Amino acid sequence: MILDEPHPAPSKWEETFNAIREMRKKYVAPVDTMGCDQAKYRETDPKARRLSTLVSLMLSSQTKDEVTDAAVAKLRKALGGTITIEAIIEADEGTISEAIAKVGFWRRKTQYIKRAAVRLRDDFNSDVPKTADELCSLAGVGPKMAFLCLQAAWKINDGIGVDVHVHRISNRLGWHKPPTKNPEETR
């Protein structure tokens, strides 16, 4: 999962990145206020903070940030005020489904969240794993989510969470020669 050695840096990438950073100072995007790294701030326990980050990421696939944020808040309320492994395991699927019903693929994500909670309890000492490979072993978690989770939950930067937007933009900027065909190649 982790590259043996990083790809070479594109020419003038730092100049372009700094220009984007300056432009972004002027605009607040939904991800700035309700991305996966924001979900944890509503929890007090460190394990619950990391779990909230993971659950937020699991819900975010094919879903707008505003909808994901509302679903995480509704799930937290349905689970008694905090997102914990025990609360997820004890909750019936209907309770979870009702809370997350507005996210894309909510039926499948309900199952993934329930299964992940059991795996986290049984295989990871009731905590979010600290490697991309371990995170990707959870149903519903791929490389993008794994790298974002490591960064937001553990402050571990082992890779870049590349989605279709990062893939498209990095190719438009000419950062890949030849252009890559999919997000995984871009990473």
N, C-alpha and C positions, 0 to 999 in steps of 0.2 A: 504494500500500500504506500509506504513512504519511499520516495525516490532515493536511490543510492547516492546520487549527486544531483544538485539542483540544475535546472535548465539554465543555459547562459542568459544573462540579462539582456533584454532587447536594447538596441541603441536608443539613446535619449529617453528611456523609460522614466527616469527620475524627473526629468523636466516635464513630461506629460503628466505624470502622477501628481506633481506639485501644482500644476495648473488645475487639474481636476479637484484637488484638495481645496484650493482657493475658491473655486466656483462653488463647491459644496458648502463652504462657510456661509454662503448667502441663502441657501435653501435648506429647509428641514424636510426630510423625506420620512414617510411612515416608519421605515426601518430604524430611524434615529430615535424614535420614542416608544416603539413597541416591537422591536426585534427580539430574537431569542435571548439576547443578553440582558434584556429588560425584565423578563419574566421572573428571574430569580430575586429581584429586589422586593417582592411581595412575600418572601419567605424569610424566616429567621434562622432555621436550622441549616447548616452547610450542605448536608445531604439533600434536603428538600430543595435548596437553591439549585443544586446541580440537576436534580430530577426535573424541576420546573423548566430548566433550560432544554433538557432533552425532550420532554413532552411538547414544549413549544415548537421545537424543530420538527418533531414527528407530525405535528398538526399542520405545519406550514406548507408542506408540499402541495402544489396545485391550489393554493389558497392565498388570498390577499392578506397582507399584514394586519389590517384592521379586523378582519374576520377571525384570524388566528388569535389575536390579542383578546377579543371578546370571548372566544371559545375557551381559552386558558382561564380567564376570569370566571366563566360560568362553571368550568370543571372544578376549579378550586373551591367555589361555593358549594357545589354538589358533593364534594368530598369532605365537607366539614370545615372549610376555611384554610386548608393547607394541602398541598399536593405531596403525598408521601407514598412510598411503596406499599405500606400496609393498607392505606386507604384505598388505593387502586385495586389491590387484590381483594379486599373485602367488598368493594362496590360491585353490584351486579352490572352486567353489560348494558342493560337498559338505562341505568343512571348515567353511565359514561356517554353512551350514544346520544341521549337527550341533550347533554351538556355540549357536545361537540358537533351536533347535527348540521351546523351551517358550514363546516369545513368540507373541502373536497374529499371524496372517498371515506366519509366518516365511519361507515360500517366496518371497512377493512382496518381503519386506524384504531377503532375501538378494540379490535382483536389484537392488533400490534401492541397497543399500550398495555393491555392486560397481560399478554405473553411476556413483554419486556419487564414488567414489574416482577413477575415470577422468576425470570432469569436473573434479574439484578439481585433479588433476595437470595436465590440459590447458588449463583455462580460468582457474584461480585460483591459479597459482603454487604448487601443492601446499599450499594452505592453505584454511581455512574462509572463505567470503566475509564481508564486513563490512556488507552491506546485506540488508534483508529481501527485496527483489525478487530479488537474486542467490541467496539461500538458497532461495527458493520456486521458482527455476528448476531445482532438483535434484528428481529424481523422489522422491516419498514425503515431501516437506517442504512443509508448508502454513504459513499465517500464524502459528498458535500456536507451532509448533516454531521458526519463524524468529525471532520476537521473544524467545522463551526462550533460543535459542542466542546471539543477539546479546548478551543480558544476561550469560549465564553464561560465554561464551567470550571476549567482547571488552569487557565492561562498558559496552556501548552500550545505552541505554534509548530505543528508538524507538517502542515500543508495548507493549501488554499481551497476553500469551499467554492468550487466553480459550478455555477448554474448556467442555463442557456444564455442569460444576459451577459455574464462575465465572458463566456465563450465568444459570443457575437461581438462584443465591444473590443476585446483584446485582438480579435482577428481584424476588425476595422482599423484599429490603431497600427496594424502591421507588426504586432509583437510576435507573430509566429510565421516562420518561413520554412516550408510552405505553410499556408493556412491549415489550421486543424479542422477536423471533421466533426468533433463532438466535445462536450465538456470534459470528459475524462482525458482525452488527448491534450486539451488545453492545460489541465492541471499539471 
